[in-house]
Amino acid sequence: MTINKNTFIIAIIILVVIAGGILFFLNRGPSYQKESITIEQDLTPIELSPEEQQVLQAEGLSIPSGEDALAEKLQIVRSSDELGAIEADLNETNLSELDAELKAIENDLSGL
């Protein structure tokens, strides 16, 4: 049984490509190093003039004061991807007050 030289070279190239693909996917390890999922960290608040604040108040809208503590608490999570850590994050997350806030937002938006 004689193997053609070109067939042997093609088989070696295919094996190298497959081995490289396997190594690539095996070395892509998890990158779960984030401890906070803040989305708005680069945004700066817009300062409203007194006239603009009066218009908002006349429309029944209020300006939030400072950071929302509940939103900040929801954004802090454990950096581990272990099942126990994820379960602990879920158990510690209080989502019961989100419906009330959603209704308040809908009421604010329906008045515009």
C-alpha positions as CSV (number, residue, x, y, z in Angstrom):
1,M,0.0,0.0,0.0
2,T,1.6,3.2,-1.2
3,I,0.5,6.6,0.0
4,N,0.8,9.4,-2.5
5,K,3.1,12.3,-1.2
6,N,0.4,14.9,-1.9
7,T,-2.2,13.0,0.0
8,F,0.1,12.7,2.9
9,I,0.8,16.4,3.0
10,I,-2.9,17.2,2.7
11,A,-3.7,14.9,5.6
12,I,-1.0,16.5,7.8
13,I,-2.4,20.0,7.0
14,I,-5.9,18.9,7.9
15,L,-4.7,17.4,11.2
16,V,-2.8,20.6,12.0
17,V,-5.9,22.7,11.3
18,I,-8.1,20.5,13.4
19,A,-5.6,20.4,16.3
20,G,-5.3,24.2,16.1
21,G,-9.1,24.6,16.2
22,I,-9.4,22.3,19.2
23,L,-6.6,24.2,21.1
24,F,-8.3,27.5,20.3
25,F,-11.6,26.4,21.7
26,L,-10.0,24.8,24.8
27,N,-7.9,27.9,25.6
28,R,-10.8,30.3,25.4
29,G,-11.4,29.9,29.1
30,P,-14.1,31.9,30.9
31,S,-13.6,35.6,31.2
32,Y,-15.9,36.3,34.2
33,Q,-13.8,38.8,36.0
34,K,-16.3,41.6,36.1
35,E,-17.7,42.5,39.5
36,S,-20.1,45.2,38.4
37,I,-22.3,45.5,35.3
38,T,-22.8,49.2,35.4
39,I,-23.9,50.4,32.0
40,E,-24.0,54.1,32.8
41,Q,-20.5,54.6,34.3
42,D,-19.4,56.9,31.4
43,L,-22.5,59.0,31.3
44,T,-22.6,62.3,33.0
45,P,-25.9,63.8,34.1
46,I,-27.3,66.9,32.3
47,E,-27.7,69.9,34.5
48,L,-31.2,71.5,34.0
49,S,-31.8,75.2,34.3
50,P,-34.3,76.4,36.9
51,E,-36.8,77.1,34.0
52,E,-36.5,73.5,32.7
53,Q,-37.0,72.1,36.3
54,Q,-40.1,74.2,36.7
55,V,-41.5,72.9,33.4
56,L,-40.9,69.3,34.5
57,Q,-42.5,69.9,37.8
58,A,-45.5,71.6,36.1
59,E,-45.9,68.4,34.0
60,G,-45.9,66.3,37.2
61,L,-42.4,64.9,36.6
62,S,-39.8,64.8,39.3
63,I,-36.0,64.9,39.0
64,P,-34.3,62.0,40.6
65,S,-31.9,63.0,43.3
66,G,-28.5,61.2,43.1
67,E,-28.0,57.6,42.4
68,D,-30.7,55.0,42.6
69,A,-29.6,52.7,45.5
70,L,-31.7,49.8,44.3
71,A,-30.3,50.0,40.7
72,E,-26.8,50.0,42.1
73,K,-27.5,47.0,44.3
74,L,-28.8,45.1,41.3
75,Q,-25.7,45.7,39.3
76,I,-23.2,44.3,41.8
77,V,-22.7,40.5,41.3
78,R,-20.1,37.9,42.2
79,S,-17.2,37.5,39.8
80,S,-17.4,33.7,40.0
81,D,-19.1,31.6,37.4
82,E,-19.7,28.7,39.8
83,L,-23.2,27.5,40.1
84,G,-23.3,28.2,43.9
85,A,-22.2,31.8,43.3
86,I,-24.8,32.4,40.6
87,E,-27.5,30.8,42.9
88,A,-26.4,33.1,45.8
89,D,-26.7,36.2,43.5
90,L,-30.2,35.1,42.4
91,N,-31.3,34.5,46.0
92,E,-30.0,37.8,47.2
93,T,-31.6,39.8,44.3
94,N,-34.9,41.5,45.4
95,L,-37.1,42.0,42.3
96,S,-40.3,42.5,44.1
97,E,-40.2,46.3,43.8
98,L,-39.5,46.5,40.1
99,D,-43.2,46.3,39.1
100,A,-44.0,49.4,41.1
101,E,-41.2,51.3,39.5
102,L,-42.2,50.2,36.1
103,K,-45.7,51.5,36.7
104,A,-44.3,54.8,37.8
105,I,-42.2,55.0,34.7
106,E,-45.2,54.2,32.5
107,N,-47.2,56.9,34.3
108,D,-44.5,59.4,33.7
109,L,-44.2,58.5,30.1
110,S,-47.9,58.5,29.4
111,G,-48.1,62.1,30.5
112,L,-45.7,63.3,27.8
